[in-house]
Amino acid sequence: MSAIHVVVRPCDPNGSSPAESLLGWLDLVVDGVNLTARLGESQTLPLIADLSQAVAALDGGKRQRVCLQVYGEDSVWEIGLENDATDILLTLFRSTPSPDVAVFERRLQRAELRRALVSTVAEAMERGARSEAARASLQLAKRALSELPVVASAPAPRRHSEITPRAVGGMRLRASAELRVATDDVNSDPAVERADLHALLARGNAELSIRSRTVQLGETHLFLLAERLMALADDVLDATQNGRACFRRVELGPLRIGVQRGPGVASLSLLVGPPGKDRVTFPAMDPIAFAKCVSRFARSTCDAMMAGDGAARGNLRLSALRQGAAGLERRAEDHADGDEPLENHEPDSYRGFAAPRRSESTGRWSHGGKMRFQARWVATVPSIDLRATYLCGDRLIVGSERETACIHRSTGSLLWRIPSPPACSVATPAGLARLYADGRVALHDLATGDVRFESRVAPRAGGGATGAVVHSAGLPKLLVLTEGDRRITALDLVGGDIRWRFTARRPGAYRVRRAGRLLLVSGGDRSLAALDVASGEMVWRLRAEAPLSTDLTVDHETVFAVSGDGVGATLLRVDPFTGAVRWSAEIDERVATGHSVVVTKDAIVVPLRDRRGSGLVAYDKETGKRLWQQDPGFASPIVSWLGVDADVIGNTAAGTLLCISGTDGRVRYSHAFARHVDADQPRRLEPVLRSGALFVPQQQVHVVRPRDGETLGVVPTDLIPDLLRVDERCDVYVAEESGHVAAFGAAARLTLVKG
């Protein structure tokens, strides 16, 4: 990072050359190298020409302020010049998100600076300028310096301002400064907005008062102080909302301000003081009050600057700070208002819609017999999209980058094909819903592929889509989507109308999970809420001590969630109808992100993962007591877990199938499948349970009886099962990302009939 400084010395009128006369007044030094003397003709001469033009405009009364940009190798510095009676005030600063002011309002005599520039331009034209462009720019500069008259200038207008916002929670930031007053500028255009940091630089004295203690922050640039504190407060508020730890500091000249906050529900410690000296510490502070205090100070600073300078309203940098302060205060108020939990005291109206427990662990293949498969058909789909491939009744919907095709699952015949750009697809009983990046939602009929209706919602802020399908007896037929960054919207699957829209108090990456008549909404922070499917009204709300780090798991009349901040985690059992937390259990190891907890007959199993690999920890479903633990490293890092009756089955990327008892954590059986090369590993490892048989995707699709681990058969396919689908007849459909889909039918089972 280049450090640019200005060295101003008394000019020696007996200098050996006019160039030395200029450099005696103004030396630009970059990393110890004199910029004006060492940059070379390509950069130095244009800088001299621009500087001469600027001084001529100031002397002639055309401009009151001028700002020139100097580009280094990896940074941009600006030279600000302003008239002040017989002097010119020079300011040099780096215009980045964290500006660095090297020189502020250094006084230069106008007459002496003009005379030095005239001599330097003449010397450059005589000896230095070789190109026609450089000579032309210097000629214009010389003409401007010689022809434009010197107009008497008044002192730079300033006014005294007191910045005294209201205190918040016993905390208050105050300041006083001499701020710039607007002047007429013939070149100013009210239709143009500029990021003019030079107009916002003003030094003032600031102080911080917390409760009965006051600390002097010293003389500093108030606008830059407000920007630094805004960045600090934004991090503090974000950490508070998500239950994360926060250790951050900012520096502005000799002033250093730091914050410290632990994970979970923790107070804030504020440290103020210069580096290397005794610092003042304010412990046990409210982080929400700190954010509000900073936002009010920033808004008051912006108001004070706009009060005397009307042109400041068109300053992009000032507008950005003002808007950021208003947004920060809204977020702080929303967080304070949203902390109150809400419990549903009338759960009976929702309890009747709870989904019944279903188990595929018993069926015709749960006892005896072997499975044989016969190839039925193979289809080629270029650029197949595995996320847009679904098995819907007797149809297989296959999506690709350019089109969507519908294939009859028994015969492999193409029923319809429609061109379609890339989109997120959702299979519903009413048809195939496609969600486009621009917010358009189209529902295609499964029989013909025709569009039944189109609607439009706001595009999701983080890309992708999340939601739920409601299509049960006694409930409206809805497609619930996350819209924008804070809305949950319900579309009618019959007509495409928007039935209701819920707007959260603050933005977030919201996810939706259905539980009967309720929609469980989590947003990546500490909040978990339940909405009524029919009306969109909030039924209950709770806030955990740390962000919800995994997807929710709904098990009949129970919801399990994990909250954690990366250091520790907590397993919560929540009543989905009342919102009450039945029990919570601490998890000492790092929880595997992107995995839901696994529910067995009597236990709740949480997947773990760290640099050693994957592991498991189990808790009693009713009491939350820890039952057993398999430390990380027990399995390979990539593994897909599935709960079957009282056991946990894992399909690993290392080609191993594990069955662990959910009661005591012992390994009941293990299969190591052959694999030729690592490239044969499927993209998705989720096993599928149907009619008492477990279909395991590895290099091939292996069929295992989950009860005892007996191998029932192998699907004879040459395709890598990147995507595996199994229907109710145990027919298997395999899709490879290379662009092929194959179907295999389960052969008839021989049964001994006694006479």
N, C-alpha and C positions, 0 to 999 in steps of 0.2 A: 504494500500500500504506500503510495507516494505521499510524503509529507511536504507540503508547500508552505513556505514562510515568506514574509515580507520584511526586508531590512531597510529602514529609512534612516539615513544619516545626513548631517548637514552637508550641503553641496559645496564643493571646492570650485570657486569660479575660475581658478587657474588650472583646471584639469587639462590633461594632455590632449584630449579629443572630446568632441561633442558627445560621443557615446558614453564616455566616462562621466560626463556631466549628467546624463540621464541616469546611469546606474548609481551615481551617488545619491540620487533622490529615491530611486525605486529599483530594488533588486528582488527578483523572484527566484527563490531557491527551492529546488526539488531534490530531495535526498542529498543535500549538500552540494548540488550542482546549480550554478547560477543559470536560471531558466532564460533570462533575457540575453545573456551573453553566450550560452552554450547550445541552445536548441537548434541553431542553424537557420538558413534563409527560409526554408519551407514553413517554419512555425514562428520564428522570431519576428520576421518582417511583417507578416499579417497582424501579429499582436501589436507591434509598434504602430501600424497604420490604424487599427481599430481603436487603440488607446488615444491616438491623436484626434481621430474623428470624435470620440466621446468627449474629450476635453474641450474641443472646439464647440460642440453643442452645449456644453455646460457654460462656457464663457459667453457664448452668444445668447444665452437666455432661452434657447429652444427646449432644453430639458433641465429638470431639477435634479433628477437621478438617472444614472446610467449603470447597467450591469453587463459585464463582459465575461464570457466563458473561456476557461483555459483547460484543455483536455490533456491529462496525463496518460500514462499507459493503462491504468486500471481505475481511474477516478476522474471526476470533473470538479474543478474548482472555479469559483466565480469571483470577479473583482468588481466590487460595488463602489461607485463614485457619487458623491452628493455635494451640491453647493452649500456653503455656509459662509456668507459674507465674502471676505477676501481669501478664504481657504477652501480647499476641497477635502472632504472626509473620505478616507479610503478604508474599505472593509474587504477582507479576503476570507472566504469560507469555502468549505467543501459541501456541495449540495447533494447529499445522499439521504437515505431514510434516517440516519443518525448523523446530522451535520456536525462539522468540526470548524469552529471559528478560530482562525489563526490570528487575525488582526481585526480590530473593531474600531472604526472611526478614527484612524490615524490622520492627523492634520498635515496637509501639504499646502504651501502657498501657491495660489493659482498662477501668479505671474511667473514665479520661478519654474514651476512645472511646465508651463506653456513654452517658456524660453528654452528649456532643456529638450522638449520634444521637437521644437523647430530645428534645433541643431542636430539632433539625432536623426531626424528624417533626412536632412540634407546629407549627413555623413553616410547614411545607408544607401541613398540614391547614387552617391558618388562612388562608393567602394563595394557595397554589399549586394545590391539588387542586380541580379543577372537576368532573370526571366522577365518577359514583358508584363506578365500579370502582376508580379511583385512591384515593378516600377510604376505601373498604372495605379495600384492601390496607394503607393507612397506619394505619387503625384497628387492624387485627390486629397490625401491627408495634409500635404504641404499647402495646397490651395485653401483648404478649410482653415488651417491655423493662421494663414496670412490674410485672408479676406474677411473672415467673420470678425465683427467688432467684439470688444469686451464690454459686456453689459454689467452694470453694478447689480450685485445680488444681495438680497436680505439674508439675515441669519436663518439657518434651518429651523423651521417652526417646530416647537415641542410643547407639550402640555403635561402637567402632572396628573397622574391617574392613580387612584387607590383601588386595588382589586380585593374586595372583601366578600367572598361568597358566604352563605350561611353554613354554620357548623353542622356536622352530621355525627351523632353518637359521641359527642365530646371531642371531635377531631375537626381541625380547621386549618386551611392553607390561606395565607394572606400575602400580599405583595404591594409594592409601590414602585412606580417607574415614571420616567419622562418618555412619553410615547410620541410617535411621529404624527404630525397634523397634515391633512391633505393639502396639496398645492396644485395650482393649475398646470396642466401639462398638455401642450398642443398636440402631442403625438399619442395621447391616451385614447383608447377606443373602448367605450363601454360594452360593445358587443363581443369583445375578446377577453377571455379569461386566461390568466397566466399563473404559473407556479412561481411566485416572486418571494423567495425567502428573504432577500435583502430588505424588503419593505417591512418585514416582521421582526427584524432583529432589534431588540431594545433591552438594555441592561437595567435591572431593578433589584431591589432588596426584598427577599422572600423569607417568611418564617412559618414554622409548623408548630401548631399548638395541639396537644393531646391531653385531654383532661386538664390538669393544673400545671402542666409542664410545657415550656416553649423553647424551641430550638431555632436559632438563627441560621438560615441556609446561606447567608452571604449574598454578595452581588453576583447575579447570573442572568443569562438571557431567559426571560420569562416564557417566551413562546417555546423555546427548546426544552425548558424545564417541564412545561405542560405536555409536550410530546413524549418525553422520556417517561414521565409518570403515567401517562395513558397506556403506554406499552406494558409497564409494570403492573398496573391495575387490571389490565385485560388478562394477563397471565394468572394473576391471583384469582380473579373471578372464575376463569375457566377451570383452574385447579379446584376451587371450592365447589363448583357445580358437579365436577366429576369425582370428587373425593380423592384427588391426587396430591402428592407432595409437590411443593414449589419452593425452589431456591433460586433466586434471581436477583441481580443487582444492575443498576445503571449508573453511569458516570457522566458528569457535565463539568468539565474543567476540574477544579479541585474538589468538587462535591461528589460524594458517592452515597447512593441510597440503595439499600438491599432489603429483601423480604425473605422470611423463612416460614414455611408452613408444612406441618407433617401430614401424612395420609389420613384418610377418614375424616371424621368430624374434629377438626383441630383449629385452634386460634392462630392468629398471625403475629409474628414478631417483626418489627420494623427497626432497621438499623440505619442511622444517619451519621455521616461524618466523613472527613477527608481521608484518603488512603494513608496508612502509616501513623495515624494519630488516634487518640481516644475517640471512640464512637459512642453515640447516645443510642440506647436500645429502649424501645417501647414494646414490652411483652403483652400477651393476652389481648390483642386487638381484634375487633370484629372485621373480617375481610370484606363483608358487604359494605360496612360503613366506610372503609378505606376506599373502595371503588367509587362510592357515591361522592366522597369528599374530593377525589381527584377529578371526577367528571365535572363537578360544579366549578372547581378551580379553572379547568380548561375552558369551560363555557364562559366564565366571567372574564378570562383573559381575552378570548375572542371578541366578546362584546365591547370590552374597553378599547381594543384596537380598531374596531369598526366604528365606534362612536366618533372618533376624530378624523378618520380617514374613510370616506365613502367608497373610494376605489378598492378598499380591502375586501369588499363584498365579492369582487370578481377575482380574488386571489384563491387559486385552487388549493394551495396548501392550507390556508386558513379555513376554507370550507370543509376540507377533509377532517381537520381537527375538530371542528364544531359538530359535524355529523357523527364522528366517532364518539365524542363525549356524550351526545344525546343517546346514541345507541348503547353505550356502556351503562348509563344511568337506567335506561329501560330494562336492560338485562339484570341489573342489580335489584331493581324493584320487583321484576318478575320472579327472581330467585327467592326473594324474601317472602313474597305472597304465596309462592308455590310450595313452601316448606311444610305447610300445614297438612297433615294426613287426613284422608277422608275415608270413612268406613261405611259399608252398606249394612244397614240394620234390618233390611227386609230381603233376605237371600232366597226365600222360598220360591219367588216368582222366576228365579233363574236356575234353581237347582234341578227342576224338572227337565231342562234341556241339556243336561250333561250327557256327553257321549258315552255309551256303554263300553265296557271293556271287551276287546276282541282279541282272540289269540289264533294264530295260524300254526301253533306248535303241534296241534293234533289234526289228524286227517288221514287220508287213505295211505300215505307213505310213512306214517309214524311208526308202523310195526311191519317188519318183514318186507320181502320183495326187493327187486332191483328195478332201476329205471333205464329205459332205452329211448333214444331220440332218433327221429328220422328227419332228414333235411327236407324242407318244403319249398323254399324259394330264396333267391338272392336278388337284391336290388342295388343299383349304383346311384348314389346321390352325391354329386360333386360338392365339395366344401360344406359338408354336413355340420350343423350346429347341434351339438349334443344337448344343450340346455333347452332347445326348442323341439325335442323329440319326445312324443308322449304316446301312450297306449290308451285309447279312448274307446271302450266297448269293443266292437269288432273292427275298429279302424286304428291304423298306426299313422300318426301324424309325424312327418319328418320335415324339419326346417333346415334351410341352408342360407347362405349369404344372399342369394338372389331370388329364391322361390320357396314355397311351401307345398309339399306333396302329401296326399292322403292315399295310403295303401291298404287294401283289404288284408286283414291279418291272416286269413286262412289260405287264400289263393295267391296273394302277392300281386294281384292286378291293381293297376293305377286307377283310382276312382276319380280324382281331380288333381289339378296342379294350377297354382296361381303364382304370378310373379309378385314378389314382396321384398322391400328393402330390409336390411337388418333391423330387428326389433326384439323386444322381450315377449315371449309367448307364455300364456297361462291357459291351461286346459280347464274348462268349466263344463258342467252338464248342459248348459245352453249353447255351447260352441267354443271355438278357439278365440281367445282374446289376445290381441297383439298390441303392445304398448311401444310407441315409437319415441325417439329421442326428443322430438319437438312437442310432446305432450298429447299427441293424437292417440285415441283408443278405438280400435276397430274389432268388432265381434264377427267372426266368420262362421257360417253354418257348417256343421260337420258333414252333412249329406252332400252338399254341392260346392262348398268353399266360397259361396257368395257372401258379401258383406251384409249383415243384418242391420247394423247401425254403426254410426261413428260418433264419438264424443271427443271432447278436448279438455285436458286438465293442464295445470302448470307442470312443466318438466321437473323431475326430481333433481334436487340440487347436487347430490353426489353421484348422479348417474345410476343406472340399474333401476330395479323396481322391487317393491316388497308390498305384500298385502295378504288378503285372505278371500276365500270364496264361501259365500253363505247360500246354501241350497238345501235346506232341511224342511221337513213338515212343520207348519206353524210359524215359520220365519220367512221374511221377504227374501227374494232371490236377488242377491247383491254381489257385486265385485268391489271389494274394499281395497283402495290403493292409497299409498302415501303420495302426496302432491306437494311439490315445492320442497321447502325445508321445515315446514311446521304444520301442515294440514293432513288430515285423514279424510278421504272422500269416498262415499259409497255410491256406485253406479248401479242402476237397475238393469239386470241382465235381460229383461224383456224389451224395454223401450229405449234403454241407454240414457235415461234421465238421471240427473244427480239428485239422489234422495235426501242426503244430508251431508254436511261438511263440518268437521271438528277442527278448530284452529288452536294449536298449542300456544302457550304463553311465550315460549322461546324456541328458536330454531334448533334442529338436531337431526341426526340420521335415524329417523323413527322406523321401527319394525313392528309388524302386527302379527299376532297369533290368535286364532279363534279358540274359544272354550265355550261350546254350547251357544248360549244367547249373548255371550260377552266377547268383546274384542280386547285382547290384552296388548297394550301399547308400551313399548320400551324405546328409549331414544338414545342409548349409548351413554346416558348419565345415570344418576342415582334414582331416577323416577320410574315407577311402574304404575300404570293406570289401566282401568277397565272401562270400556264404553259399551253402552247398550246397542246391540245390532240394529234394532228397529228405529231408534231415534237419534243415535249418536251422542246421547247425553252421558256425562261421566257418572259412573256408578260408585267407584271407589278409587283411591289413590294412596300409594305408600311411597316412602323414600328410604332407600337403603343407605348405609353408611359409606358405601363406595359404589362406583359405577357397575352396572350389570354387564358382566364380561362375556357371557355366553348366551345362546338362544334359550328361550323359555321351553320347558318341557311340561306338557299337560298330560296328566294321568288321571282320567276319570274325574274325580272331585278334588284334585290336588294339582297345584302348580309348583314346580321346582325351578329355582333360579340361582345363579352364582353371581355374587358381587365381589369385585376385587380391583386393586389398583396396580397389579403387577408384582407387588411384594407379598401380600397375603390375600386370602379370599375367604368368603363366607357363603355357606350353602343355606338357602332359605326355603322353607316349606310354607307356602301361602295358600290360604283358602280362596279359591277363585270367585266365590260368591259374596264374601264379606270383605276381602282384602286384608284380613288379619294374618299376621305371621304366627304360625303354629309353633315352630321352633327354628333355631338357627344353629349352625355348627361351623367352627373355625377350621380352615384348611391351611396347613402349613406350607405345602409344596406349591409350585407354580401350576396353575390350571391351564389345560390345553385350550387355546382360543379357537373359536370356530367349531367347537364340539358341544353338543348338548349333553346333559347328564343322562345316564342310562338307568332306566327303571326296571328292576326285577320284581319277583314276587314279594320279597320281604325287605329289599335293600335298595338304596340309592347309591349308584356308583358314579364317581366323578373322574373323568379322564385327566391325567397329568402329563406334562411334557416339559423337558428342559434339554440342555445340550447332551445329556446322557441318553435320552430316548423317551419313550412313553411309559406311563405307569397308571395305576388306579388306586383310588381310596374309596371305601364303602362305608355307608352310614345306615343305621336302622331306619326304616321308613316311618315308623310310628313315633320313635323317641328322639331320633337324631344322634344317637350314640354311635361312636366310631366302632366299626366291626373289624376291619382289617385294612391293610395297605400293601400294595406292590409298588416299591419305589421306582421312579423314572430310570429307564435302562432295562426294565423288565421286557419291553418289546421295542421294535424299531420305531423311529420317530414318526413315521407315517403309518397310521393304522385306523381302521374304521370299526367302531364298536356297535354291538347290537345286543339288546336284552331279550333273552328267550326263557320264559318261565322263571326259574330261580338262578339262571346262569347268565354270564356275560361272554359273548363270543366276539373275537376280534380277528379281522382279516388284515394282515400286515403287508407292507410293501416288500418285505423280505421273502414273501412267498410262503408264509406260515399262517395256519389257522389255529387259534387258541380258544379253548373253552375254560373259563374260570368260574368256580363256584361262587355265587353271590353271597353265600352264607359265611364261608371261612376263607375265601381267597385262594384256595388250592387249585392247581391246574388239573382239570378232569381229563382232558385229552388234548393232543396237539398233532397237527398234520403239516408236513413240509412238502409242498408241491414243487415238482420239477419246473425249471425255467431256464431257457437257453441263454438269453442275453437280457440285460437290464431294459432294453428298449421294448421288450415284450410285456412290461408292466402296464396294466390298464390305467386309464386316466382316473377312473373312479373305482373304489374298492368296496362300496357298500354291498354287503350280502343281502339276498332277498329270501324271505321265508314264505313258503306257500304249501299248504296242505300237509304239514308235517315234514317238509323237505327244505333244506337250506341250500340255496344256489350261491356259490362262491365264485366271484370273478377273479381269476388269476391269468396265467397264459392261456388257459382254457377255462371253461365254466365247469367246476366240479360240484356235484350234488352230494350233500352229506346229511345224514340224519342227526339233528342237533341233540337228541336225547342221549345218544351213546357214541356219536362220532363215526358211525359206520358209513363207508362210502357207498352211495347208492348208484352212482353212474357219472358219466362225463359227456358233456355235449360235444359232438364231433364237428368242431368248426375250426377253420384256419384263421379266422378273424380274431384280432385282439379285442376282448370285450370291454372297450372303453365305456360303453353304456349297456346295461343289462336290464331287460324288462321280462317279467314272467306273469302270465295271465292266470285266471282261476282254473284253467285246465292243465296247468303246469307246462304249457307251451312256452318256449324260450325265444326271445328276440334279442339279437346281438347287433350292436352298431359299432363300427370302427371309425375313428376320426378321419381316416384316410378317405372315406366316402363310400362305404359299403354297409349294407344292412342284410342280415340273414335271419330266417325263421326256422325253428325246429319244433316238431310236434312230438309230444310224449306218446310213445307207443302203448298199445293196450296192455294192461296188467293181467297176468294169468292168476286165477284164483282157484284153489282146490274146492270142489263142490262134493260134499259127501252125500251118497245116495241114501 
